[in-house]
């Protein structure tokens, strides 16, 4: 599947825990990447400074759904289900 025009859900929903160019503290889930332009396109696409997790992401129906709204919902649910459990050691 090709990326949906003006979507950018994969640049908003997931967290990126490692620092990268332009985001020295990484990116919290639900926050748009600073490299997402006004047309919801990645300004680092094909740039070696693009995070590896972004370069490895493949658009597919199971995560992108049928619309941007579905993609945001699916990716947010995946983000939540894979979030590390906070430890409460006494």
SULFENZI-V280902 format. One record per helix or strand of 3 or more residues. SS is the DSSP state (~ for helix, > for strand). FROM is the first residue (numbers start at 1). LEN is the number of residues. If there is no record, write none. Layout:
# SULFENZI-V280902
ss->SS from->FROM len->LEN
ss->SS from->FROM len->LEN
This chain:
# SULFENZI-V280902
ss->~ from->9 len->3
ss->~ from->52 len->5
ss->~ from->61 len->4
ss->~ from->68 len->15
